[in-house]
């Protein structure tokens, strides 16, 4: 088995070498050219076809060119079809290149690497008027009294003709023309109709064979149900549109109002009628206590702090009330202290007062009068 594969490979190499040597001396005629070149045109689609070239080494490609009436008679040139250059298929779609009702010539050649064959032309010129029309395929859908017809192969240049009749009355055949899919037909309900389709090209007066007949019955009940469904759908759609429109209008009005007429909050005024004023009753005034304040000369500064008193001073300052509430000036602020009166340099001042008190006592002055003079209780 291995020996056979080796011999085949060696044979191909030797054949290639001999072929290349022979073609180098004789030119390019030895590469076969395609055969059986023709145009297969159906429903205005034009396909150029040819037979494949048999070559032991493989790797054959093909290129196609065309020539219209203008190129053939005036320019004497050929036009390269770029979509069909160096292709491996044995066919080429030339529909876009054959764009008028004139005679066209087409040719094709084979190629292996840098070696090309001779051109193979059509046996006769091609005109797109020769295109054949295929029998169409007809589809019929029945929805109540409405029939939908769908015909295949309808294109820009090809139209369809529909033949229809009541079943059992084939002698009364009607026909309609259509150039688009689908096509709707309104017919009487409760009757069975038969349909056929046919393609035609009015410019060339060319017709296809008719399709096989298709018979369908129109259902009256289905028509009523279809109408109910359509009416319900339309009503729901209308209500939805109205609701959405009203909502959008309301939102738009709110935005316009907030932009042009912004809301301003009124200032707050308290209700003085409901306010409760605390008043001092007469009986509360009687219970009001007043603090005794002793005013000193300006030369005698006040204490800025409330200093604790010794036992002797506390006994000297004690009166009917254990402690007095006084107002003291501290750093410019008035604070209420729960302590006896304390004056700066209290000891010096007390000694001075005691000396004056002793002098008055020695002079025979009444003690009660002395206390009233110094406002001591």
C-alpha positions as CSV (number, residue, x, y, z in Angstrom):
1,X,0.0,0.0,0.0
2,X,2.7,2.4,0.9
3,X,4.7,1.4,-2.2
4,X,1.7,2.2,-4.4
5,X,1.2,5.7,-2.9
6,X,4.9,6.4,-3.4
7,X,4.7,5.3,-7.0
8,X,1.6,7.5,-7.6
9,X,3.4,10.5,-6.1
10,X,6.5,9.9,-8.2
11,X,4.3,9.5,-11.3
12,X,2.6,12.8,-10.7
13,X,5.9,14.6,-10.2
14,X,7.3,13.2,-13.4
15,X,4.1,14.1,-15.4
16,X,4.2,17.6,-14.1
17,X,7.8,18.0,-15.1
18,X,7.2,16.6,-18.6
19,X,4.1,18.8,-19.0
20,X,5.9,22.0,-17.9
21,X,8.8,21.2,-20.3
22,X,6.5,20.6,-23.2
23,X,4.4,23.7,-22.6
24,X,7.4,25.9,-22.3
25,X,8.4,25.0,-25.8
26,X,5.0,25.0,-27.4
27,X,3.3,28.0,-25.8
28,X,0.1,28.0,-23.8
29,X,-2.0,25.8,-26.0
30,X,-1.6,22.7,-23.9
31,X,-3.8,23.8,-20.9
32,X,-7.4,22.7,-21.9
33,X,-10.0,25.4,-22.2
34,X,-13.6,25.0,-20.8
35,X,-16.2,23.3,-22.9
36,X,-20.0,23.5,-23.1
37,X,-20.2,27.2,-22.3
38,X,-23.9,28.4,-22.1
39,X,-26.2,30.7,-20.2
40,X,-29.0,29.2,-18.0
41,X,-31.6,32.0,-17.7
42,X,-34.7,31.4,-15.6
43,X,-37.1,34.1,-14.2
44,X,-34.7,36.8,-15.4
45,X,-31.7,35.4,-13.5
46,X,-28.8,34.7,-15.8
47,X,-26.1,32.1,-14.9
48,X,-23.1,31.4,-17.1
49,X,-22.1,27.7,-16.9
50,X,-19.3,25.5,-18.3
51,X,-17.8,22.1,-18.0
52,X,-14.9,21.7,-15.6
53,X,-11.3,21.2,-17.0
54,X,-9.7,17.9,-16.2
55,X,-6.2,18.4,-15.0
56,X,-4.1,15.9,-13.0
57,X,-2.4,18.5,-10.8
58,X,-5.7,20.2,-9.9
59,X,-5.8,23.8,-8.7
60,X,-7.6,25.1,-11.8
61,X,-9.3,28.5,-11.6
62,X,-11.5,30.3,-14.1
63,X,-12.1,33.9,-15.3
64,X,-15.0,35.4,-17.2
65,X,-15.4,38.4,-19.4
66,X,-18.4,39.8,-21.3
67,X,-19.0,42.0,-24.4
68,X,-22.2,44.0,-25.1
69,X,-23.3,45.5,-28.3
70,X,-21.5,48.8,-27.7
71,X,-18.2,47.1,-26.8
72,X,-18.5,44.7,-29.7
73,X,-19.2,47.2,-32.5
74,X,-17.5,50.4,-31.2
75,X,-14.8,49.8,-28.6
76,X,-13.8,46.3,-29.7
77,X,-13.0,45.5,-26.0
78,X,-14.1,43.0,-23.4
79,X,-15.2,43.8,-19.8
80,X,-13.8,41.9,-16.9
81,X,-16.3,40.6,-14.4
82,X,-14.4,41.1,-11.1
83,X,-16.8,38.8,-9.1
84,X,-15.9,36.0,-11.6
85,X,-12.1,36.3,-11.7
86,X,-9.9,33.4,-10.6
87,X,-12.8,31.4,-9.2
88,X,-12.9,27.7,-8.6
89,X,-16.6,27.3,-9.3
90,X,-17.8,26.3,-12.8
91,X,-20.6,28.9,-12.9
92,X,-20.9,32.7,-12.7
93,X,-24.0,34.9,-12.0
94,X,-24.0,37.6,-14.8
95,X,-27.5,39.0,-14.1
96,X,-26.1,42.4,-13.0
97,X,-23.9,42.7,-16.1
98,X,-26.6,41.9,-18.6
99,X,-28.7,45.0,-18.0
100,X,-30.3,45.7,-21.4
101,X,-32.2,43.9,-24.1
102,X,-29.3,43.6,-26.5
103,X,-27.2,40.6,-27.6
104,X,-24.3,39.7,-25.2
105,X,-21.2,37.6,-25.8
106,X,-19.4,35.9,-22.9
107,X,-16.2,33.9,-22.7
108,X,-14.3,31.9,-20.0
109,X,-10.8,30.5,-19.7
110,X,-9.0,28.2,-17.2
111,X,-5.8,29.0,-15.4
112,X,-3.1,27.0,-13.5
113,X,-0.6,29.2,-11.7
114,X,0.8,31.4,-14.4
115,X,-0.4,29.2,-17.3
116,X,-3.7,30.1,-18.9
117,X,-5.8,28.4,-21.6
118,X,-7.5,29.8,-24.6
119,X,-10.9,31.6,-24.2
120,X,-14.0,29.6,-24.7
121,X,-17.0,31.6,-26.1
122,X,-20.7,31.1,-26.3
123,X,-21.9,29.1,-29.2
124,X,-24.4,31.9,-29.9
125,X,-25.1,35.4,-28.5
126,X,-27.4,35.7,-25.5
127,X,-30.4,38.1,-25.1
128,X,-32.2,38.3,-21.8
129,X,-35.6,38.1,-23.7
130,X,-34.8,34.4,-24.0
131,X,-35.2,34.0,-20.2
132,X,-37.6,31.2,-19.2
133,X,-40.4,31.6,-16.7
134,X,-40.8,28.8,-14.1
135,X,-44.2,27.6,-13.0
136,X,-44.9,29.6,-9.8
137,X,-45.7,28.2,-6.3
138,X,-49.1,29.5,-5.0
139,X,-50.0,29.8,-1.3
140,X,-53.6,30.6,-0.2
141,X,-54.5,31.6,3.4
142,X,-58.2,32.1,4.4
143,X,-59.2,34.3,7.2
144,X,-63.0,34.7,7.2
145,X,-64.0,36.4,4.0
146,X,-60.5,37.6,3.4
147,X,-58.1,35.5,1.3
148,X,-54.4,36.2,1.2
149,X,-52.5,35.0,-1.9
150,X,-48.7,34.6,-2.0
151,X,-46.9,33.8,-5.3
152,X,-43.3,32.9,-5.4
153,X,-40.8,34.3,-7.9
154,X,-42.4,37.8,-8.2
155,X,-39.6,40.3,-8.8
156,X,-39.1,43.7,-10.4
157,X,-39.8,42.7,-14.0
158,X,-42.0,39.7,-13.3
159,X,-45.7,39.9,-12.4
160,X,-48.3,37.3,-11.5
161,X,-51.8,36.6,-12.8
162,X,-54.3,34.9,-10.5
163,X,-57.2,32.9,-12.0
164,X,-60.1,32.0,-9.7
165,X,-63.6,30.5,-10.0
166,X,-66.3,29.0,-7.9
167,X,-65.9,25.3,-7.6
168,X,-68.2,23.5,-10.0
169,X,-68.3,26.5,-12.3
170,X,-65.0,26.2,-14.1
171,X,-66.4,27.9,-17.2
172,X,-66.6,31.3,-15.3
173,X,-63.0,32.0,-14.7
174,X,-61.9,35.4,-13.4
175,X,-58.4,36.7,-13.2
176,X,-56.6,39.5,-11.5
177,X,-53.0,40.8,-11.8
178,X,-50.6,41.3,-8.9
179,X,-47.1,42.7,-8.6
180,X,-46.4,42.3,-4.9
181,X,-46.8,39.8,-2.1
182,X,-49.1,39.1,-0.3
183,X,-52.3,40.0,-2.2
184,X,-55.7,40.2,-0.5
185,X,-59.0,39.2,-2.1
186,X,-62.5,39.8,-0.7
187,X,-65.0,37.0,-1.7
188,X,-68.4,35.9,-0.7
189,X,-68.6,33.8,2.4
190,X,-69.9,30.2,2.4
191,X,-68.5,29.4,-1.1
192,X,-65.6,27.3,-2.1
193,X,-63.2,29.0,-4.6
194,X,-60.3,27.5,-6.6
195,X,-57.1,29.5,-7.5
196,X,-54.3,29.2,-10.0
197,X,-51.2,31.4,-10.6
198,X,-49.2,32.3,-13.6
199,X,-46.1,34.4,-14.1
200,X,-45.7,36.8,-17.0
201,X,-43.4,39.5,-18.4
202,X,-45.5,42.1,-20.1
203,X,-42.6,43.7,-22.0
204,X,-41.8,40.4,-23.7
205,X,-45.3,39.0,-23.8
206,X,-43.9,35.9,-22.1
207,X,-46.0,33.6,-19.8
208,X,-45.2,30.7,-17.6
209,X,-47.3,27.6,-17.1
210,X,-50.1,27.8,-14.6
211,X,-49.8,26.3,-11.1
212,X,-51.9,23.5,-9.8
213,X,-55.4,24.6,-8.6
214,X,-55.9,25.2,-4.9
215,X,-59.5,25.3,-3.5
216,X,-60.5,27.0,-0.2
217,X,-63.9,27.7,1.4
218,X,-64.7,31.1,2.9
219,X,-66.0,30.8,6.5
220,X,-68.7,33.2,7.5
221,X,-68.3,32.7,11.3
222,X,-64.6,33.3,11.0
223,X,-65.4,36.6,9.4
224,X,-67.5,37.7,12.4
225,X,-64.8,36.6,14.9
226,X,-62.2,38.4,12.9
227,X,-64.3,41.6,13.0
228,X,-64.8,41.3,16.7
229,X,-61.1,40.8,17.3
230,X,-60.2,43.7,15.1
231,X,-62.7,46.1,16.7
232,X,-61.6,45.1,20.2
233,X,-58.0,45.6,19.3
234,X,-58.7,49.0,17.8
235,X,-60.7,50.1,20.9
236,X,-58.0,49.0,23.3
237,X,-55.4,50.7,21.3
238,X,-57.5,53.9,21.2
239,X,-58.1,53.9,24.9
240,X,-54.4,53.3,25.6
241,X,-53.4,56.2,23.3
242,X,-55.9,58.5,25.0
243,X,-54.7,57.6,28.5
244,X,-51.1,58.1,27.6
245,X,-51.9,61.4,25.9
246,X,-53.7,62.7,29.0
247,X,-50.9,61.6,31.3
248,X,-48.3,63.3,29.2
249,X,-50.4,66.5,28.9
250,X,-50.8,66.6,32.7
251,X,-47.1,66.1,33.3
252,X,-46.4,68.9,30.8
253,X,-48.8,71.2,32.5
254,X,-47.2,70.5,35.8
255,X,-43.8,71.3,34.5
256,X,-45.0,74.6,32.8
257,X,-46.8,75.6,36.0
258,X,-43.8,75.0,38.2
259,X,-41.5,76.9,35.8
260,X,-43.7,80.0,35.2
261,X,-45.7,80.1,38.5
262,X,-43.4,78.8,41.3
263,X,-45.0,78.3,44.8
264,X,-44.0,80.9,47.5
265,X,-44.4,79.9,51.1
266,X,-46.1,82.6,53.3
267,X,-44.1,83.8,56.4
268,X,-45.1,82.3,59.7
269,X,-47.0,84.6,62.2
270,X,-47.6,83.2,65.6
271,X,-51.1,83.4,67.1
272,X,-50.8,85.7,70.0
273,X,-54.2,84.7,71.3
274,X,-53.1,81.2,72.1
275,X,-49.9,82.3,73.8
276,X,-49.8,81.9,77.6
277,X,-48.2,84.7,79.5
278,X,-46.9,83.8,82.9
279,X,-48.0,86.5,85.4
280,X,-47.1,86.8,89.0
281,X,-50.1,86.6,91.3
282,X,-50.5,88.8,94.3
283,X,-50.0,85.9,96.7
284,X,-46.8,84.9,95.0
285,X,-45.5,88.5,95.4
286,X,-46.0,88.2,99.1
287,X,-43.8,85.1,99.2
288,X,-41.1,86.9,97.1
289,X,-37.8,87.2,98.8
290,X,-35.5,90.1,98.3
291,X,-31.8,90.0,98.8
292,X,-30.0,92.6,100.8
293,X,-27.3,94.4,98.9
294,X,-24.8,96.6,100.5
295,X,-23.4,99.4,98.4
296,X,-19.8,100.3,99.1
297,X,-18.0,103.4,98.1
298,X,-16.3,103.4,94.7
299,X,-12.9,103.3,96.2
300,X,-13.5,99.9,97.7
301,X,-13.4,97.3,94.9
302,X,-15.6,94.3,95.0
303,X,-14.4,90.8,95.1
304,X,-14.3,88.9,91.8
305,X,-14.7,85.6,93.6
306,X,-16.7,84.2,96.5
307,X,-14.1,83.2,99.1
308,X,-14.9,80.8,101.9
309,X,-15.1,82.5,105.4
310,X,-13.5,81.3,108.5
311,X,-15.6,80.3,111.5
312,X,-15.1,83.6,113.3
313,X,-16.1,85.5,110.2
314,X,-19.1,83.3,109.7
315,X,-20.3,83.9,113.2
316,X,-19.9,87.6,112.8
317,X,-21.8,87.7,109.5
318,X,-24.6,85.3,110.6
319,X,-28.0,86.8,110.8
320,X,-31.6,85.5,110.9
321,X,-31.1,83.9,107.5
322,X,-28.4,81.3,107.1
323,X,-27.2,82.6,103.8
324,X,-28.1,85.5,101.5
325,X,-28.4,85.5,97.8
326,X,-26.5,88.4,96.5
327,X,-25.6,89.7,93.1
328,X,-21.9,89.9,92.4
329,X,-20.1,91.5,89.5
330,X,-17.7,89.0,87.9
331,X,-15.7,90.0,84.8
332,X,-18.6,92.2,83.7
333,X,-21.2,89.5,84.0
334,X,-23.8,89.3,86.8
335,X,-24.0,85.9,88.5
336,X,-26.1,84.9,91.5
337,X,-24.0,83.3,94.3
338,X,-25.4,81.3,97.3
339,X,-22.8,82.7,99.9
340,X,-22.5,85.6,102.4
341,X,-21.3,88.9,101.3
342,X,-17.5,88.9,100.7
343,X,-15.7,92.1,100.1
344,X,-12.1,92.4,99.0
345,X,-9.7,93.0,101.8
346,X,-12.4,91.8,104.2
347,X,-10.1,91.5,107.2
348,X,-8.8,95.1,106.8
349,X,-12.2,96.4,106.3
350,X,-13.6,94.5,109.3
351,X,-10.8,95.8,111.5
352,X,-11.5,99.3,110.5
353,X,-15.2,98.8,111.3
354,X,-14.4,97.3,114.6
355,X,-12.2,100.3,115.5
356,X,-14.9,102.7,114.6
357,X,-17.5,100.6,116.5
358,X,-15.3,100.7,119.6
359,X,-14.9,104.4,119.4
360,X,-18.6,104.9,119.2
361,X,-19.2,102.5,122.1
362,X,-16.7,104.3,124.3
363,X,-18.5,107.6,123.5
364,X,-21.7,106.1,124.8
365,X,-23.6,105.8,121.6
366,X,-26.5,103.4,121.4
367,X,-25.7,100.1,119.8
368,X,-29.0,99.8,118.0
369,X,-28.4,103.1,116.4
370,X,-24.9,102.0,115.3
371,X,-26.4,98.9,113.5
372,X,-29.0,101.0,111.8
373,X,-26.3,103.4,110.7
374,X,-24.3,100.6,109.1
375,X,-27.4,98.7,107.8
376,X,-26.5,95.6,109.6
377,X,-29.3,93.2,110.5
